[in-house]
């Protein structure tokens, strides 16, 4: 009886070993044909800055790649507030894998007044169709108008309001920078204390994450702390933004930064 049991165990073990060593053959389903992808990308009749995405390919999950991220909705709407040429890509997840159509280019010729009418936009630019000029909060004598100094220091778990001293930044005319919503989100700066000088570009205010980024021109800054900033074109967190003051957190690295304090030209002139 014992030999029979041993024989059965050997047989079962051999069968399991054979099964484990046998290659399993897996097959994907059919790959959708690119020519079978149907969709529309078109501006809304109610607002030309709203781009309506509609998947018309049945029984497959759509994947949209837009200028502001991805979506898997069968029908979705993306608001693009500013004029320009933008790229969209439509694809689907089929049984055989992902398939995408050729890139679709959409040109927008209008500025969406509604999208840029919230308080942060108005505080920064003066509002739709207007412009607003800002300066670093330092006078020729080293005093400040609104804050306690032009630059504070900070890092993970700490912040230092150091006031002003010559080692922080020299006194001088730092120039000015202007944000406007006249036809587009335009930005210009005149960094008088730096070789950068006058430059023009654009900007984007990310109200959902409370961040600001400039393109083509840098925020006005100093020749002492400024060179330590990792990237003046990065998305920078806004510490505070009112009608009179703007505080920008400019990273040296993930755990060390400077806080640049700006005041509106009007506030600087009248106080």
C-alpha positions, 0 to 999 in steps of 0.5 A: 500500500505504501508503494502505491501511495509513493507511486501516486505521489511521484506521478502527480509531482511529475504531472505538476512539473510537466505542467509548470514547464510547459509554455502557455500560449497567450494571444491578444485580441485584434488590434483596432485599425487606425482607419476605424477610428472616428471622432470629432474635435471642434470648438463649441458654438457657444464659446470658441475657446471651449474645444469639444472632444467626441469619440465616435468609435463604438465599444472602445475606450477613448484616450485623449491627449490635450494641451492640458492633460489626458481624458478617457471620456467619450465626450469632453470639453477642454477650455483654452483661454488664449489664442494660439495653435494647439495639438490634440491626439485621439486614440483608443484602447483596443483588445490588441493594444493602443491605437492612435489617430494622426495629431489634430491641430486646432487654432484659437483666435480669441481670448476667453474673457470669462476664464480670466475674470476671477480675482487672481487674474484681476489682481495680477493683470488689472482684468480683461483687456487691461495691464498691470505693472509690478516692481520689486519692493525696494526703494533706492534707500533700501526700504520697502513699501508693503513688505518688510524687505524685497526678499525673504528666505524659506525652506522645508519647515522654516521661513526667515523675514530678514528685512533688507541688508546689502548682502541680500541684494543691492539697492538700485533700480530693478526695473519693472514687469507688466502682465496684461490680458490685451489679446493674449496673456502677455508678459514683459520685463525689464531686468535693469540690474541684470544683463537680461534687460528688456524681454517680452513673452507670455505668462500662465496663471494656474489658479487651481494650483496657485502657481505662475509661470512666464515664457520668454521673459523672466520675473525681475530679480536681483544679481545676488540671490537670483542666480541661485534659483534653479529655473526662472521659467518653472511653475512658481508657487504664489505665496500671496497675491492681492491688488497691491502685493505679489509674493513668489516662491522661487526654488533653489531646490526642493527644500530651499527657496527665496520669496520675492516680494513685489508691489504694484507700480501704483502702490509703489508710487502712492505710498 
